[in-house]
Amino acid sequence: MVYLEHRPELEAGVFLEEEEKLIDAVAKEVGLIAERKEAADEKSKLHHQLAHADRLATIGQLAAGVAHELNEPLGSILGFAQLARDCPALPEQASKDVEKVITSSLYAREVIRKLMVFARQMPPQKAQVDVNQVIDDALYFLEARCAKAGIQVVRELAAQVPEVTADPAQLKQILVNLIVNAIQAMPDGGTLTVSTRTSDTSVVLAVRDTGIGMEERVLERVFLPFFTTKDVHEGTGLGLAVVHGIVTSHGGSIDVQSRPGKGTRFEIVLPVTKPRNAQEASEDGAGS
């Protein structure tokens, strides 16, 4: 193309009017294509999240049914095994075998308890809880294990965190599960960071490690019960499913981010609610 007059390269009007119109049209079309692509990606992401939530709900219903069906026969097995153990004429080998039955029954009962927590069949005993204090309590029992594994523990706890309405034992169980997973993900040592931050409506608790991380296919199934990448004797695959169940039963949400070789970060958002008596006092004050 040849211009009819000389135009310096740095001049603002370097393009002809027709060229500017064409460039504008192309730019608008590219923008629309990019917007449509982003919208399609967001729609696909939301569809995936809904499908995942629906799958978890279905599995939760199945888990609750299985737990209830197993509870009664398991109780009978455990009860009769304990009676047999107390029999004075029981041979030594039989006594050892009965002890194995009792141990296995107790383990199975713990699995059922976790299933019931996941399926929300065990309502939490809620109170006003200081999340930072729960973190300190959980780390008190696990810091020695971290030190032995060559893992540095870093606390990044926000000051004056508002209390949340939660079951303190279940919150502690969440932390223990996440921290133990993080320890197992760092066989050669690393850094474990536990942090909190706040907003007007929520407290955010995060557990981050510098371990082996997870691939996308693992990340998509991480909260499914009985899904595990560990060896047979290292876990039941219920830990993160129970964590998800507890968080959901508290009206919260949990998100996980991970990359192979780059570590994993779990983030839990718990709503901040006033205790009932405080709400009533506030309402009374507003009405007077």
MOWO-V504477 format. One record per run of one state. SS is the DSSP state (H for helix, E for strand, - for the rest). FROM is the first residue (numbers start at 1). TO is the last residue. Records with the same first field share a line. If there is no record, write none. Layout:
SS->FROM-TO, FROM-TO
This chain:
-->1-16, 86-91, 119-126, 130-130, 149-150, 157-163, 167-167, 185-189, 199-201, 210-215, 220-231, 235-238, 250-252, 260-262, 272-275, 288-288
H->17-85, 92-118, 131-148, 168-184, 216-219, 232-234, 239-249, 276-287
E->127-129, 151-156, 164-166, 190-198, 202-209, 253-259, 263-271
